[in-house]
């Protein structure tokens, strides 16, 4: 069955800084910060969490239904999704604004600085979730604030279990709102930094959160991930990448694998294992949607 993916569609402008940010930024001078980074390489990719997750899920053999908004410049993104066999039935096009844009700069240690213009993403709440869309599972990923709030409520109303993935949208919400998201959600996934912020804002520990949902996963980059269920944690070992080229979109690749497994009823740890494998595959390629499978996923 289909997986409904609520999140952003964006164009990613990706730049590589060959030095280290830490060597260029003086901590004692942050109040007068004025820095410039020379970026010899630059490229533009299709991105946004909904697009990246849909790409990963489709690659594995799933049926993604991205629900998102594009701007007047989004025609080539629509055509790309169609060429990949990804449904655009729930992708709105807003004529009076640009598609969301992410400007991402990565240093030699894979630290990233990102500037994000939301554009059409701020109209994503105009898309509505209903049971008739036929989704078995869904995800609320970073999107417009109103869209994230409304889509979480709509998933529950439609009887569709969903993953709450606040990601870079987490700072938009206060503790009360985040607690409400968790109480609505079926699963929660965050990276380690987001996990710390989520616990701080809600006043709940990871164990507490895991008792309010079926499970919580905290991704740890090259260290694998931690799966929390009913207050108990399990570490899922990482998969070693052939090489580390570009971390952009690794988390979204991981989430595509998570959704692939959840739609098939897999145990959460097994979903996480596939996520680690796909993340390792993605990091060896530049761009969030340019990798291919070197294995056949279990069906």
Buried (B, 14 or more C-beta within 10 A) or exposed (E): EBBBBBBBBBBBBBBBBEEEBEEEEEEEEEEEEEEEBEBEEEEEBBBBBBBBBBBBBBBBEBBBBBBBBBBBBBEEBBEBBEEBEBBBEBBBBBEEBBBBBBBBBBBEEBEBBEEBBBBBBBBBBEBEBEEEBEBBBBBBBBBBBEBBBBBBBBBBEBEBBBBBBBBBBBEBBEEEBBBBBBEBBBBBBBBEEBBEBBBEBBEBEBBBBBBBBBBBBBBBBBEBBBBBBEEEEBEBEBBEBEEEBBBBBBBBBBBBBBBBBBBBEBEBBBBBBBBBBBBBBBBBBBBBBBBEEEEEBEE
